[in-house]
Each structure stands twice: as structure tokens, then as C-alpha cells.
Amino acid sequence: MASMIDYSKYRFLVVDDQPMVRQSLRASIQTMGGFVVDVAQSYVEAIRRIRTVTPEILLVDYMLGDGRTGQQLLEEIRRFNLLPDEAVFIMVTAEQSYEQVVSAVELVPDDYVLKPFSPELLHVRLDRLIRKKMMLYPFFVARRESRVDDARDFITRNLLNPEFAHYKIDLMRCRAELDLSTGNHSVAEASYQSILDIHEFPWAKIGLAQALIGQNKLDQAKVLVDAVVARSPMFFAAFDLKAALCTRLGEHGEAQDILEQTSGRSPRNYLRKRQLAQAARANGNTGRAQQLMEEIIANDTTPGAVLVIDHLNLARSAFDAGDPLTAERAVRRAATFEVMDFSDRLTFTALFALIVPDEGRIDFHGLRDIWLTTPLSPEGFLDPIRAACAINSFELADNIALRLLNHPGVKTVFKQIRDMYVGGGRELQFREIQKRAALERITTE
């Protein structure tokens, strides 16, 4: 059947390190009527072209040379939202490496094409993908514009539409992801379960586990994640979620072990390395945390990738590891960032007072009311407690610690706060704060 898609309206990007392959793919696209074809021979050039002019269709070879892969390019695209949902991303790979490629991916492209392939095969695959994207386009736009009700209405209306029969699972996945992203965890649980009733997709099990975590059903989520890890040892998203669960349960050693394994298999995934650094620091492995943060800052070279919080995490890790010079350099580097959000500003103020107390104590004390009243994450309490101790403001430190011990997420950092007091020779004071926290909980219940 003749294609009804006008490929002359689409901008293509071909990414391959071999000139002959780029030329062949360009010719195949031209036989379909596609004439706007950009090419890139490397990962770096591809990122630059995508940022300059957004393509609608990408054909990317899995092996890009220079130690990079098409999978890493896809991860970077998703990480920085460089492409809209309606763009088509096809991975091109040799047949002998197909199984390895498919089993190792963390983010799945829209399709794979095995080399060598005919222009006709590529045409058929593209037709199918573009039709699907066109059918789902109203949902993509509504979600992008935060019109949640419109997005949900689109799914509900078309789940029973015969024209969408081939896209039922796609619609159900869109609904489940929408429920999860908007915090409707019990509804998301039901949405993912309805998908699993049809087929046990690993991604649906992970989605269900996330929905359970959102309802604090941690034991059920852990059983589910463990099952996915056992059956899909290369599905790294499952390992990441297992590590996050361990962190939430205060099992930082296991979280670090899990992330060490997966980071070893995905050495250029710097988001995972950040999670690993956090787990190592929470586990008391501060030297490893410092090493990771130095590696991230040096090698995560995509523009805008390294943020002020990365320098703050390096400062914290280096200080803990007994490297005050690196800690001071890192916190002063953080000070050069012109823009910090409220959370980063609080972290910076506390760390600066901790690492450079003579210069930082005044600003730190100026935020006294913030430390005692503003909602913080469990991790957000640790730096001001340490800073207050460092400048001998023990009463302030104890009052902040009291707030932390009454926080519902204190389990994730309990060992750290206890070790902080014990290491500072104030174990008895910590026990008194525990008693005060318990008494406050009793009187408010």
C-alpha cells in the first residue's frame, strides 16, 4: 500500500560515524521523499545539531565511535528534554549485536532497524511509527502544556475507539504515567495493574512499584522490584528503583552496592553516578563520594549539566573525607553561580559556615528562623545541624535536630544524625533530643 505520509515535511537527522553509512541512509530517506536530511558523525555533533534545529526523525547508529553509543545519546536527549514526544528515534544496529543492545538499554527507542536493511523496510517502519505518533499527538501536546484533564479525557475517549485498537497498550501506558506524574498513586496502581493483566511488561512492574512507593507500601514494592531484577538483569531502571527503596529504608550500604554494579555497566550515565555518590556519602564512604563528584564535574561536559548542587555535593564529600582544601575550593566555586534556587541557597549557606566558619557564621545565623520553621527534606536538615555545631551554636543544632527526628522521613538519615552526635562527643544530648521528639509525637497524637 502506498504511503500517505509526506516525508518532505520532516527534518531528519542521521547519526553515524561511518561516511558510507550516512550516505546510504540519506539516499534511503530521499527515496521516500525526505529531502531535509542533516547528518552528524559523532555524539557531540549530534547534540549540537539537535540543540540548534530540532529534528522530527532520528536514525542513530548504536556504535558511534569515540566510546559513545546511540543509547547514551538517547539518554542525554531524554535527560535534557531535547526532543518532543512526537519525534521518532530509531536505533540502527548490526544484527550480531542486536541482542546485546536490546537487553542493555535503559531508555527504549521507538524502534530498531538491523543492518543491512532495504529502503522499503525503513519506509514501512517509519510509516508505522509516524502514524502512531500522529494518533497520540493531542495527548503529547496536552501533557506538555500541563492540561492534565484534557490529556486524561483524550485517553478515556480513545481507549474504546476502534481506530486506536492497535495503540491500546500505548494509551494505557500514557494514562498510567500521567497518573503517576500527577501524584495519583492509587489510581496509577490500578492503571499499571490493568496493563499487567494483559502482559507482564517489566516497565509496567516498575511503574506499579513506583505507585506503591508513593503510597508508602514499601514492602510490596520491594517484592515487585526484586522480581524484576531477578528476571531482567540488564533492566537498570529496576536496579535504580531498588537502590532508592534501600535508601528510603536506611539501607545505604545495599543501595551503594546496587548502584556500583549498575554504574560499572553504564560508566557514562552521570545521573546514576550522582545517585551513587549520594549513597556512598550516606554509607560513610566519603572518599568514594568525593571521587565520584570530581569525576562528574570533570566529565559531564554537556552544557548545563553540572549545576551548583554538584559543587556543593563535592564540598560536602571532600569535607567529610578530610580534604578541607578541596572542600573550600568547591564551596567557593559554588558561590560564583549567579542564580541559586531557595534549596541550593540554604545548602550553600550551611556548608559555607561549616567549611569556612569565620566567613560564614553571620549569614548562617541570619537564617535562624528558616532553620527552625521552614519545611526541609531529611537530608536538608543535616548540613545546618553540622554547621551550627561547627560554630558552637549547640542549642540551635539541637533544635534543628529535634525537627529532623520528628520528620516522617527521618529513617533515611537517622544513622547519619546519630553518628554526627556520637562523633562529636554529644551522645547523651542526642538521647535527650530523641526523648523530646518522642514526647512531642505523643502529645500531638
Beta strands, then each sheet from edge to edge (+ up, - down):
strand 1: 11-15
strand 2: 36-40
strand 3: 57-61
strand 4: 88-94
strand 5: 111-115
sheet 1: 2+ 1+ 3+ 4+ 5+
end
